[in-house]
Amino acid sequence: MRIGLDFDNTIVSYDHLFHKVALEKSLISHEVPINKVAVRDYLRNTNQEDAWTEMQGYVYGARMNEAIAYPGLIAALRAIRDAGHELFIVSHKTQYPYAGERYDLHEASRSWIAYHLQAPESTLIHKSNVFFNPSKDEKIEKISQLKCDIFLDDLPEILLATHFPQDTKKCLFDPEGHYVGLENEILVNLQSWKAFSDWVHNLGRNNESS
């Protein structure tokens, strides 16, 4: 199967990094939970929307190398790859931030991928299978062009878009359970990378037996 994966907040977790940077910049107190959404909501609720926008570019650019993979990611990708499936990264990301320093966000993300997922002895996702798209519509179009059998994303709005390819199975990555109850026959809610790997394995086994 051809399996597409979102990048930000699906492969990469930014919770600790956003909290760390916000503390460094004295934008939040230690009482704010170590969670990207909590940091964002605090800044918005304290009239610091511009600071949040600028911090995103800084984190995704200058500090990208400090971001961490979600727990279980590497083992899950290795199991999926070894089962013979082809992996793609399809991300919605502008090349440069909306505010602040002009970091190349695509290059920063590709460097992260090269370090974590393309080690010479064990490439999990090939360089030619990584796509960054400046808009959500272009991301969805790329998923369609690639003819992905499965796509995993943390944003329901991508998976539930009216022009999302109907032949692609929709998997929602929801580690904190924000969207429990959204799942239905065409939207699977998975809360860990191990759960996703197991689901892909079972789907592949069912396809073989049918």
C-alpha positions as a LaTeX table, in Angstrom:
\begin{tabular}{lrrr}
\hline
Residue & $x$ (\AA) & $y$ (\AA) & $z$ (\AA) \\
\hline
Met1 & 0.00 & 0.00 & 0.00 \\
Arg2 & 0.96 & 3.63 & $-0.51$ \\
Ile3 & 0.78 & 5.39 & 2.85 \\
Gly4 & 0.86 & 9.18 & 3.19 \\
Leu5 & 1.79 & 10.95 & 6.40 \\
Asp6 & 1.39 & 14.51 & 7.59 \\
Phe7 & 4.53 & 16.02 & 9.15 \\
Asp8 & 3.95 & 18.73 & 11.79 \\
Asn9 & 2.13 & 17.46 & 14.90 \\
Thr10 & 1.87 & 13.99 & 13.35 \\
Ile11 & 5.47 & 12.87 & 12.87 \\
Val12 & 7.02 & 15.68 & 14.91 \\
Ser13 & 5.89 & 16.72 & 18.39 \\
Tyr14 & 6.50 & 20.36 & 19.31 \\
Asp15 & 4.94 & 20.44 & 22.78 \\
His16 & 8.17 & 20.66 & 24.80 \\
Leu17 & 9.92 & 22.92 & 22.28 \\
Phe18 & 7.18 & 25.57 & 22.08 \\
His19 & 6.93 & 25.61 & 25.87 \\
Lys20 & 10.71 & 25.91 & 26.21 \\
Val21 & 10.99 & 28.76 & 23.70 \\
Ala22 & 8.02 & 30.64 & 25.17 \\
Leu23 & 9.68 & 30.49 & 28.60 \\
Glu24 & 13.00 & 31.68 & 27.15 \\
Lys25 & 11.22 & 34.67 & 25.64 \\
Ser26 & 9.33 & 35.34 & 28.91 \\
Leu27 & 6.01 & 35.01 & 27.09 \\
Ile28 & 4.48 & 32.51 & 29.52 \\
Ser29 & 4.86 & 31.36 & 33.11 \\
His30 & 5.83 & 27.87 & 34.25 \\
Glu31 & 2.18 & 27.25 & 35.14 \\
Val32 & 1.22 & 26.97 & 31.46 \\
Pro33 & 1.05 & 23.24 & 30.58 \\
Ile34 & 3.82 & 21.75 & 28.45 \\
Asn35 & 1.65 & 21.62 & 25.38 \\
Lys36 & 1.79 & 23.53 & 22.09 \\
Val37 & $-1.95$ & 24.24 & 22.05 \\
Ala38 & $-1.85$ & 25.45 & 25.66 \\
Val39 & 0.98 & 27.86 & 24.81 \\
Arg40 & $-0.88$ & 29.11 & 21.74 \\
Asp41 & $-4.13$ & 29.62 & 23.64 \\
Tyr42 & $-2.37$ & 31.44 & 26.47 \\
Leu43 & $-0.69$ & 33.87 & 24.08 \\
Arg44 & $-3.91$ & 34.49 & 22.17 \\
Asn45 & $-5.85$ & 35.05 & 25.37 \\
Thr46 & $-3.26$ & 37.57 & 26.59 \\
Asn47 & $-3.25$ & 39.62 & 23.36 \\
Gln48 & 0.07 & 38.18 & 22.15 \\
Glu49 & $-1.08$ & 36.83 & 18.78 \\
Asp50 & 1.82 & 38.53 & 16.97 \\
Ala51 & 4.31 & 36.94 & 19.36 \\
Trp52 & 2.75 & 33.53 & 18.67 \\
Thr53 & 2.97 & 34.01 & 14.90 \\
Glu54 & 6.61 & 35.07 & 15.07 \\
Met55 & 7.50 & 32.26 & 17.46 \\
Gln56 & 6.13 & 29.67 & 15.05 \\
Gly57 & 8.58 & 30.77 & 12.37 \\
Tyr58 & 11.43 & 30.75 & 14.89 \\
Val59 & 10.61 & 27.25 & 16.17 \\
Tyr60 & 9.97 & 25.73 & 12.72 \\
Gly61 & 13.10 & 27.40 & 11.38 \\
Ala62 & 15.98 & 28.17 & 13.73 \\
Arg63 & 15.04 & 25.63 & 16.41 \\
Met64 & 13.68 & 22.80 & 14.25 \\
Asn65 & 16.62 & 20.54 & 15.06 \\
Glu66 & 15.45 & 20.47 & 18.71 \\
Ala67 & 12.01 & 19.08 & 17.85 \\
Ile68 & 11.38 & 15.44 & 18.75 \\
Ala69 & 9.60 & 12.56 & 17.08 \\
Tyr70 & 6.42 & 11.23 & 18.61 \\
Pro71 & 6.96 & 8.16 & 20.80 \\
Gly72 & 6.94 & 4.96 & 18.79 \\
Leu73 & 7.37 & 6.69 & 15.43 \\
Ile74 & 10.60 & 5.04 & 14.33 \\
Ala75 & 9.50 & 1.51 & 15.29 \\
Ala76 & 6.15 & 2.03 & 13.56 \\
Leu77 & 7.69 & 3.33 & 10.32 \\
Arg78 & 10.22 & 0.52 & 10.31 \\
Ala79 & 7.49 & $-2.12$ & 10.73 \\
Ile80 & 5.37 & $-0.53$ & 7.98 \\
Arg81 & 8.33 & $-0.27$ & 5.61 \\
Asp82 & 9.48 & $-3.82$ & 6.31 \\
Ala83 & 5.98 & $-5.08$ & 5.53 \\
Gly84 & 6.48 & $-3.78$ & 1.99 \\
His85 & 4.45 & $-0.58$ & 2.11 \\
Glu86 & 5.68 & 2.68 & 0.54 \\
Leu87 & 5.77 & 5.77 & 2.78 \\
Phe88 & 5.28 & 9.41 & 1.78 \\
Ile89 & 5.34 & 12.69 & 3.70 \\
Val90 & 2.84 & 15.25 & 2.41 \\
Ser91 & 2.79 & 18.46 & 4.42 \\
His92 & 1.08 & 21.84 & 4.30 \\
Lys93 & 3.86 & 24.32 & 5.08 \\
Thr94 & 4.82 & 27.70 & 3.66 \\
Gln95 & 8.47 & 28.03 & 2.70 \\
Tyr96 & 8.99 & 31.16 & 4.80 \\
Pro97 & 7.33 & 32.43 & 8.01 \\
Tyr98 & 4.51 & 34.96 & 7.93 \\
Ala99 & 6.45 & 37.18 & 10.37 \\
Gly100 & 9.93 & 37.54 & 11.85 \\
Glu101 & 13.20 & 36.24 & 10.42 \\
Arg102 & 13.08 & 34.74 & 6.92 \\
Tyr103 & 13.91 & 31.13 & 7.79 \\
Asp104 & 13.57 & 28.49 & 5.08 \\
Leu105 & 11.03 & 26.23 & 6.79 \\
His106 & 11.13 & 23.61 & 4.04 \\
Glu107 & 14.89 & 23.23 & 4.33 \\
Ala108 & 14.71 & 23.06 & 8.14 \\
Ser109 & 12.12 & 20.27 & 7.94 \\
Arg110 & 14.06 & 18.39 & 5.29 \\
Ser111 & 17.16 & 18.54 & 7.50 \\
Trp112 & 15.13 & 17.08 & 10.39 \\
Ile113 & 13.85 & 14.29 & 8.14 \\
Ala114 & 17.34 & 13.56 & 6.82 \\
Tyr115 & 18.69 & 13.21 & 10.36 \\
His116 & 15.84 & 11.19 & 11.85 \\
Leu117 & 14.34 & 9.23 & 8.96 \\
Gln118 & 16.99 & 8.96 & 6.25 \\
Ala119 & 20.02 & 7.56 & 8.02 \\
Pro120 & 22.23 & 5.87 & 5.40 \\
Glu121 & 21.91 & 2.43 & 6.99 \\
Ser122 & 18.11 & 2.54 & 7.40 \\
Thr123 & 16.17 & 4.97 & 5.24 \\
Leu124 & 12.54 & 4.96 & 6.33 \\
Ile125 & 11.19 & 7.55 & 3.89 \\
His126 & 13.08 & 8.36 & 0.70 \\
Lys127 & 13.93 & 11.96 & $-0.15$ \\
Ser128 & 11.90 & 11.75 & $-3.35$ \\
Asn129 & 8.82 & 10.83 & $-1.29$ \\
Val130 & 8.77 & 14.07 & 0.74 \\
Phe131 & 6.49 & 16.90 & $-0.39$ \\
Phe132 & 5.89 & 20.32 & 1.17 \\
Asn133 & 2.90 & 22.23 & $-0.19$ \\
Pro134 & 2.24 & 25.94 & 0.44 \\
Ser135 & $-1.54$ & 25.51 & 0.79 \\
Lys136 & $-3.97$ & 22.95 & 2.16 \\
Asp137 & $-5.63$ & 22.57 & $-1.23$ \\
Glu138 & $-2.29$ & 21.78 & $-2.86$ \\
Lys139 & $-1.57$ & 19.26 & $-0.10$ \\
Ile140 & $-4.85$ & 17.47 & $-0.78$ \\
Glu141 & $-4.16$ & 17.54 & $-4.51$ \\
Lys142 & $-0.75$ & 15.94 & $-3.94$ \\
Ile143 & $-2.36$ & 13.16 & $-1.83$ \\
Ser144 & $-4.67$ & 12.53 & $-4.77$ \\
Gln145 & $-1.83$ & 12.57 & $-7.32$ \\
Leu146 & 0.17 & 10.08 & $-5.26$ \\
Lys147 & $-2.85$ & 7.76 & $-5.09$ \\
Cys148 & $-2.32$ & 7.16 & $-1.39$ \\
Asp149 & $-4.25$ & 4.18 & $-0.06$ \\
Ile150 & $-4.06$ & 5.65 & 3.47 \\
Phe151 & $-3.39$ & 9.12 & 4.82 \\
Leu152 & $-2.61$ & 9.99 & 8.46 \\
Asp153 & $-3.13$ & 13.58 & 9.64 \\
Asp154 & $-3.76$ & 15.41 & 12.92 \\
Leu155 & $-6.25$ & 17.83 & 11.32 \\
Pro156 & $-9.82$ & 16.65 & 10.75 \\
Glu157 & $-10.34$ & 19.58 & 8.36 \\
Ile158 & $-7.88$ & 17.99 & 5.91 \\
Leu159 & $-9.36$ & 14.51 & 6.08 \\
Leu160 & $-12.96$ & 15.74 & 5.93 \\
Ala161 & $-12.44$ & 18.24 & 3.10 \\
Thr162 & $-14.98$ & 17.71 & 0.33 \\
His163 & $-12.20$ & 17.34 & $-2.26$ \\
Phe164 & $-10.13$ & 14.85 & $-0.25$ \\
Pro165 & $-9.69$ & 11.74 & $-2.45$ \\
Gln166 & $-12.51$ & 9.32 & $-1.74$ \\
Asp167 & $-10.39$ & 6.22 & $-2.39$ \\
Thr168 & $-7.89$ & 7.18 & 0.34 \\
Lys169 & $-8.60$ & 5.79 & 3.81 \\
Lys170 & $-8.66$ & 8.64 & 6.34 \\
Cys171 & $-6.76$ & 8.20 & 9.61 \\
Leu172 & $-6.82$ & 10.87 & 12.30 \\
Phe173 & $-3.75$ & 11.10 & 14.57 \\
Asp174 & $-5.16$ & 12.23 & 17.91 \\
Pro175 & $-2.74$ & 11.39 & 20.77 \\
Glu176 & $-4.54$ & 13.58 & 23.29 \\
Gly177 & $-8.03$ & 12.45 & 22.36 \\
His178 & $-9.30$ & 15.87 & 21.30 \\
Tyr179 & $-11.54$ & 14.42 & 18.61 \\
Val180 & $-12.95$ & 11.27 & 20.16 \\
Gly181 & $-16.37$ & 10.78 & 18.65 \\
Leu182 & $-15.46$ & 11.98 & 15.16 \\
Glu183 & $-14.54$ & 8.51 & 13.95 \\
Asn184 & $-16.86$ & 6.75 & 11.57 \\
Glu185 & $-16.57$ & 4.29 & 8.72 \\
Ile186 & $-14.22$ & 6.56 & 6.77 \\
Leu187 & $-12.32$ & 8.26 & 9.62 \\
Val188 & $-10.24$ & 6.14 & 12.00 \\
Asn189 & $-9.12$ & 7.87 & 15.22 \\
Leu190 & $-5.71$ & 6.59 & 16.39 \\
Gln191 & $-3.91$ & 7.87 & 19.48 \\
Ser192 & $-0.40$ & 6.46 & 19.03 \\
Trp193 & 2.03 & 5.40 & 16.34 \\
Lys194 & 1.89 & 1.81 & 17.57 \\
Ala195 & $-1.89$ & 1.87 & 17.11 \\
Phe196 & $-1.40$ & 3.15 & 13.55 \\
Ser197 & 1.20 & 0.49 & 12.76 \\
Asp198 & $-1.07$ & $-2.24$ & 14.13 \\
Trp199 & $-4.04$ & $-0.88$ & 12.17 \\
Val200 & $-2.02$ & $-0.86$ & 8.91 \\
His201 & $-0.83$ & $-4.41$ & 9.61 \\
Asn202 & $-4.36$ & $-5.66$ & 10.20 \\
Leu203 & $-5.67$ & $-3.83$ & 7.12 \\
Gly204 & $-2.93$ & $-5.36$ & 4.97 \\
Arg205 & $-3.67$ & $-8.82$ & 6.33 \\
Asn206 & $-7.39$ & $-8.42$ & 5.65 \\
Asn207 & $-6.67$ & $-7.25$ & 2.10 \\
Glu208 & $-4.53$ & $-10.33$ & 1.49 \\
Ser209 & $-7.25$ & $-12.69$ & 2.69 \\
Ser210 & $-10.08$ & $-11.03$ & 0.76 \\
\hline
\end{tabular}
